[in-house]
Amino acid sequence: MTVEDKTICPHCGQKMKKWRVPMFSTWTAEFFYVCFNDECPYFQRGWKHMFETYRNTCSYRYRYDPETGQSGPLPVWSLDDLKADIIED
């Protein structure tokens, strides 16, 4: 049996980075793993999807919450959005 590494983005295969969850958010985790690969297809497709669906100029990055096991989109409004809260190992 193979154990899947949840810290690898399933959309681009890159190792995700630890990202500090905002202190006053509704999330209980201290950090998420987030794909900050600007070439990730999930992130790239998000710009078009969000504009065509909601007329918003934004995208999303793939995130994994190690506390709950949940994963999904984390909204961003620019290439550099959220990068200031990356936790370097």
C-alpha positions as CSV (number, residue, x, y, z in Angstrom):
1,M,0.0,0.0,0.0
2,T,1.3,3.4,-1.0
3,V,0.8,6.4,1.3
4,E,-0.1,9.6,-0.7
5,D,1.9,12.7,0.2
6,K,-0.7,15.3,0.8
7,T,1.9,18.1,0.7
8,I,2.4,17.5,-3.1
9,C,0.0,19.5,-5.3
10,P,-2.1,17.0,-7.2
11,H,-2.4,19.5,-10.1
12,C,1.3,20.2,-10.8
13,G,3.3,17.8,-8.7
14,Q,5.2,20.5,-6.9
15,K,5.9,20.4,-3.1
16,M,3.5,22.8,-1.4
17,K,4.7,25.4,1.1
18,K,3.5,25.9,4.7
19,W,1.4,29.1,4.8
20,R,0.4,30.8,8.1
21,V,-3.4,30.9,8.5
22,P,-4.6,34.4,9.5
23,M,-4.9,34.8,13.3
24,F,-8.6,35.9,13.2
25,S,-9.9,33.5,10.6
26,T,-12.5,30.8,11.1
27,W,-10.0,28.1,10.3
28,T,-8.6,26.3,13.4
29,A,-5.3,25.2,11.8
30,E,-2.1,27.1,12.5
31,F,-1.0,26.6,8.9
32,F,-2.0,25.1,5.6
33,Y,0.1,23.6,2.8
34,V,-0.5,25.8,-0.3
35,C,0.7,25.4,-3.9
36,F,2.6,28.7,-4.7
37,N,3.7,27.4,-8.2
38,D,2.6,30.3,-10.5
39,E,2.6,27.8,-13.4
40,C,0.2,25.3,-11.7
41,P,-2.7,24.5,-14.0
42,Y,-5.2,24.8,-11.1
43,F,-4.0,28.4,-10.4
44,Q,-3.7,29.3,-14.1
45,R,-7.3,28.0,-14.9
46,G,-8.7,29.9,-11.9
47,W,-8.3,33.3,-13.5
48,K,-10.4,32.5,-16.5
49,H,-13.0,30.5,-14.4
50,M,-13.5,33.2,-11.8
51,F,-13.8,35.9,-14.5
52,E,-16.2,33.9,-16.7
53,T,-18.3,32.7,-13.8
54,Y,-18.3,35.6,-11.4
55,R,-16.8,38.5,-13.3
56,N,-14.0,38.8,-10.7
57,T,-10.4,39.3,-11.5
58,C,-9.0,36.7,-9.1
59,S,-7.9,33.1,-8.9
60,Y,-7.2,30.4,-6.3
61,R,-4.4,28.3,-5.2
62,Y,-4.7,24.7,-4.1
63,R,-4.5,24.2,-0.3
64,Y,-4.4,21.3,2.1
65,D,-5.4,21.6,5.8
66,P,-3.3,19.0,7.7
67,E,-5.5,19.4,10.8
68,T,-8.8,18.4,9.1
69,G,-7.6,16.7,6.0
70,Q,-9.7,19.0,3.8
71,S,-8.4,20.5,0.6
72,G,-9.6,23.0,-2.0
73,P,-9.3,26.5,-3.3
74,L,-7.7,29.4,-1.4
75,P,-8.7,32.7,-3.1
76,V,-6.0,35.1,-4.4
77,W,-6.2,38.5,-6.1
78,S,-2.6,38.7,-7.5
79,L,0.5,36.5,-8.2
80,D,2.0,37.7,-4.9
81,D,-1.1,37.6,-2.8
82,L,-0.6,35.5,0.4
83,K,3.2,34.9,-0.3
84,A,4.2,37.1,2.6
85,D,2.8,34.5,5.1
86,I,4.8,31.6,3.7
87,I,6.6,29.7,6.5
88,E,10.1,28.8,5.4
89,D,11.3,25.5,6.8
